[in-house]
């Protein structure tokens, strides 16, 4: 079997393994009404958010357009998901964790070059950050990034090469050094120590959550803000959320996959789906699921949920998202230099 065939098979398996369907019907006719189906390819910890969004968007769209709509969700490590779309997973929209993942799909000609400017706030309906989850009572006293590299602290974070959570965690750790007066050498030493204290690198955010919460491995989980809230809520007192003084502004952009929607004749529905995210009802849903809404008025309404942390932009540590990926995570980058998998 060729490598291309293997990649296509993996794309198909991702679609079947990670997908769930919200709505009614498949492509074709249903009870006299035309019907269509969208596929939203997203990153790991957004399952609950999109189920809620879909449940509100679908009835309105069906009523307005006179069609029956179903929306499938596909979830996994963000970079892995991007590769699946490139290799043939027929996403109508992608809602991935980091700019490099969506841009990689665009560079392959599947998404138009101007995708970033098509929707408000640079196609960013919400943003997020990386925070800490610790065991009850915070026995290791973890309050800031420097505390992570105490010799007795075990850290759980996913692989930055496959996971948006992992990628953004690396950038947050790096920025916590250089943006507070440290040199590049200081930052290299810090991330080297940090990853030596990671017993397992899961491929995605939800896998890392399972390792920390269910397998009870590690003293601290470096997690998406929304994932951290869910962990703490479901743990019923066994876990605590810690906000470090500084972390990255994570930007999970959204985009229509032009080549796919034009072939499938689903552009109108896909564009309406993403535009819905900027409505007040959708922005409230976004806040309810612990993502920071792009609508400043709605974000302010939920200020008690979202503490005022210094969120630095990618341009404070690199010239762009693309340059940051190349420098830190890409082949031959800093991560490749500092990380050596533990022998089995």
ZAMARGU-4260 file (C-alpha; in steps of 0.2 Angstrom, whole numbers, plus 5000, padded with zeros to 4 digits):
<rodrens>
0) 5000/5000/5000 | 5007/5017/4995 | 5010/5031/5008 | 4996/5041/4999 | 4984/5027/5001
5) 4988/5025/5019 | 4985/5044/5022 | 4969/5043/5014 | 4964/5028/5024 | 4969/5037/5040
10) 4958/5052/5035 | 4943/5040/5032 | 4946/5032/5049 | 4947/5049/5058 | 4930/5054/5050
15) 4922/5038/5056 | 4930/5037/5073 | 4929/5055/5079 | 4913/5060/5071 | 4896/5062/5079
20) 4880/5069/5070 | 4869/5083/5076 | 4853/5085/5066 | 4842/5075/5054 | 4844/5067/5038
25) 4858/5064/5025 | 4862/5071/5008 | 4847/5069/4997 | 4828/5070/5000 | 4819/5068/5017
30) 4801/5070/5019 | 4799/5080/5004 | 4812/5092/5009 | 4830/5094/5002 | 4843/5089/5015
35) 4862/5092/5016 | 4876/5088/5028 | 4891/5098/5034 | 4907/5091/5042 | 4916/5102/5055
40) 4934/5096/5057 | 4939/5103/5074 | 4952/5101/5088 | 4951/5090/5103 | 4942/5098/5117
45) 4928/5107/5107 | 4916/5093/5106 | 4904/5100/5119 | 4905/5118/5112 | 4900/5112/5094
50) 4886/5101/5100 | 4878/5116/5108 | 4881/5127/5094 | 4874/5115/5082 | 4859/5112/5092
55) 4855/5131/5091 | 4860/5134/5073 | 4852/5119/5064 | 4833/5123/5069 | 4835/5141/5063
60) 4844/5137/5047 | 4831/5123/5043 | 4816/5135/5046 | 4824/5149/5036 | 4830/5139/5021
65) 4817/5125/5020 | 4830/5111/5021 | 4835/5097/5033 | 4852/5099/5039 | 4864/5088/5049
70) 4882/5093/5055 | 4895/5080/5059 | 4909/5084/5070 | 4927/5077/5069 | 4939/5079/5083
75) 4958/5075/5086 | 4975/5084/5088 | 4974/5100/5078 | 4989/5097/5067 | 4983/5079/5064
80) 4966/5085/5059 | 4974/5097/5047 | 4984/5083/5039 | 4968/5073/5037 | 4959/5087/5028
85) 4974/5089/5016 | 4974/5070/5013 | 4956/5069/5009 | 4944/5071/5024 | 4930/5081/5016
90) 4928/5095/5029 | 4916/5109/5024 | 4923/5120/5038 | 4938/5119/5049 | 4939/5126/5067
95) 4956/5121/5072 | 4967/5126/5087 | 4981/5137/5078 | 4984/5147/5063 | 4998/5136/5056
100) 4985/5121/5055 | 4972/5131/5045 | 4985/5139/5034 | 4993/5123/5030 | 4977/5118/5022
105) 4976/5135/5013 | 4994/5132/5006 | 4988/5116/4998 | 4974/5126/4988 | 4959/5119/4998
110) 4956/5136/5006 | 4957/5153/4997 | 4972/5164/5002 | 4961/5178/5009 | 4952/5166/5022
115) 4958/5176/5037 | 4949/5192/5031 | 4932/5184/5027 | 4925/5185/5044 | 4926/5197/5059
120) 4941/5198/5070 | 4952/5189/5057 | 4940/5174/5057 | 4941/5173/5076 | 4924/5171/5084
125) 4933/5167/5101 | 4950/5166/5109 | 4958/5156/5123 | 4974/5153/5133 | 4984/5140/5142
130) 4981/5138/5161 | 4986/5125/5175 | 4976/5111/5183 | 4983/5104/5199 | 4978/5092/5212
135) 4967/5097/5227 | 4976/5109/5239 | 4990/5112/5225 | 5002/5101/5235 | 5017/5106/5224
140) 5013/5125/5226 | 5012/5128/5207 | 5007/5146/5204 | 5019/5151/5189 | 5028/5144/5175
145) 5045/5144/5185 | 5036/5132/5198 | 5034/5119/5184 | 5052/5114/5184 | 5054/5110/5202
150) 5063/5093/5202 | 5048/5084/5210 | 5034/5091/5198 | 5027/5079/5185 | 5019/5088/5170
155) 5005/5083/5158 | 5004/5091/5141 | 5001/5084/5124 | 5013/5083/5110 | 5016/5101/5102
160) 5019/5093/5085 | 5001/5085/5084 | 4991/5095/5096 | 4986/5114/5097 | 4986/5113/5116
165) 5003/5106/5116 | 5009/5119/5103 | 5002/5133/5112 | 5009/5127/5129 | 5026/5127/5122
170) 5024/5145/5116 | 5017/5150/5133 | 5032/5142/5142 | 5044/5151/5130 | 5035/5168/5132
175) 5035/5166/5150 | 5054/5167/5150 | 5059/5179/5136 | 5045/5192/5140 | 5050/5193/5158
180) 5068/5197/5154 | 5076/5180/5150 | 5087/5177/5135 | 5084/5164/5122 | 5097/5153/5130
185) 5087/5154/5146 | 5071/5150/5137 | 5079/5134/5129 | 5085/5129/5146 | 5068/5131/5153
190) 5058/5121/5140 | 5072/5108/5141 | 5069/5105/5159 | 5050/5106/5157 | 5049/5092/5144
195) 5060/5081/5154 | 5047/5081/5167 | 5033/5076/5155 | 5031/5057/5158 | 5020/5055/5142
200) 5015/5066/5127 | 4998/5062/5121 | 4993/5066/5103 | 4979/5078/5108 | 4971/5088/5122
205) 4958/5076/5127 | 4970/5062/5128 | 4981/5072/5140 | 4965/5076/5150 | 4962/5057/5152
210) 4980/5054/5157 | 4979/5067/5171 | 4961/5065/5177 | 4957/5047/5174 | 4974/5038/5175
215) 4979/5051/5188 | 4997/5053/5181 | 5005/5070/5184 | 5005/5084/5197 | 4999/5098/5185
220) 4990/5098/5168 | 4994/5112/5156 | 4977/5114/5148 | 4966/5125/5137 | 4956/5136/5148
225) 4939/5128/5143 | 4946/5111/5146 | 4953/5116/5163 | 4936/5122/5169 | 4927/5106/5163
230) 4940/5096/5172 | 4938/5105/5188 | 4919/5105/5188 | 4918/5086/5184 | 4931/5082/5197
235) 4920/5089/5211 | 4934/5096/5222 | 4948/5084/5218 | 4956/5097/5206 | 4960/5116/5206
240) 4962/5128/5192 | 4977/5140/5193 | 4980/5155/5182 | 4998/5159/5179 | 5002/5178/5178
245) 5006/5177/5159 | 5001/5165/5145 | 4998/5166/5127 | 4983/5173/5118 | 4977/5157/5109
250) 4968/5160/5092 | 4958/5146/5085 | 4953/5153/5068 | 4938/5146/5058 | 4937/5144/5039
255) 4926/5137/5025 | 4936/5124/5015 | 4932/5131/4998 | 4937/5117/4987 | 4926/5105/4997
260) 4910/5116/4998 | 4911/5120/4980 | 4912/5102/4975 | 4898/5097/4988 | 4887/5112/4984
265) 4887/5116/5003 | 4895/5134/5003 | 4879/5143/5008 | 4876/5132/5023 | 4894/5132/5028
270) 4896/5151/5027 | 4880/5154/5037 | 4886/5141/5050 | 4902/5151/5053 | 4893/5168/5052
275) 4881/5162/5066 | 4896/5161/5078 | 4896/5180/5079 | 4878/5182/5084 | 4874/5187/5102
280) 4866/5170/5105 | 4881/5160/5099 | 4893/5172/5108 | 4884/5168/5124 | 4885/5149/5121
285) 4904/5152/5118 | 4906/5160/5135 | 4896/5147/5143 | 4908/5134/5137 | 4923/5144/5144
290) 4929/5151/5128 | 4933/5170/5127 | 4920/5178/5116 | 4926/5190/5103 | 4912/5202/5106
295) 4919/5213/5120 | 4902/5217/5128 | 4898/5199/5130 | 4915/5195/5136 | 4913/5209/5149
300) 4897/5202/5155 | 4906/5186/5159 | 4922/5194/5167 | 4920/5184/5183 | 4923/5168/5173
305) 4938/5175/5163 | 4951/5183/5175 | 4962/5197/5168 | 4978/5188/5164 | 4992/5195/5153
310) 4989/5187/5137 | 5004/5190/5125 | 5002/5189/5106 | 5012/5178/5095 | 5021/5193/5088
315) 5029/5197/5104 | 5040/5181/5103 | 5040/5179/5084 | 5037/5188/5068 | 5021/5178/5064
320) 5012/5161/5068 | 5021/5154/5053 | 5038/5159/5059 | 5035/5153/5076 | 5030/5136/5070
325) 5045/5135/5059 | 5057/5141/5073 | 5050/5131/5088 | 5040/5116/5082 | 5044/5113/5064
330) 5057/5100/5058 | 5074/5104/5065 | 5066/5117/5077 | 5069/5120/5095 | 5057/5106/5101
335) 5067/5093/5090 | 5083/5099/5098 | 5077/5098/5116 | 5066/5083/5117 | 5071/5065/5117
340) 5057/5052/5120 | 5060/5042/5135 | 5066/5024/5132 | 5053/5010/5135
</rodrens>
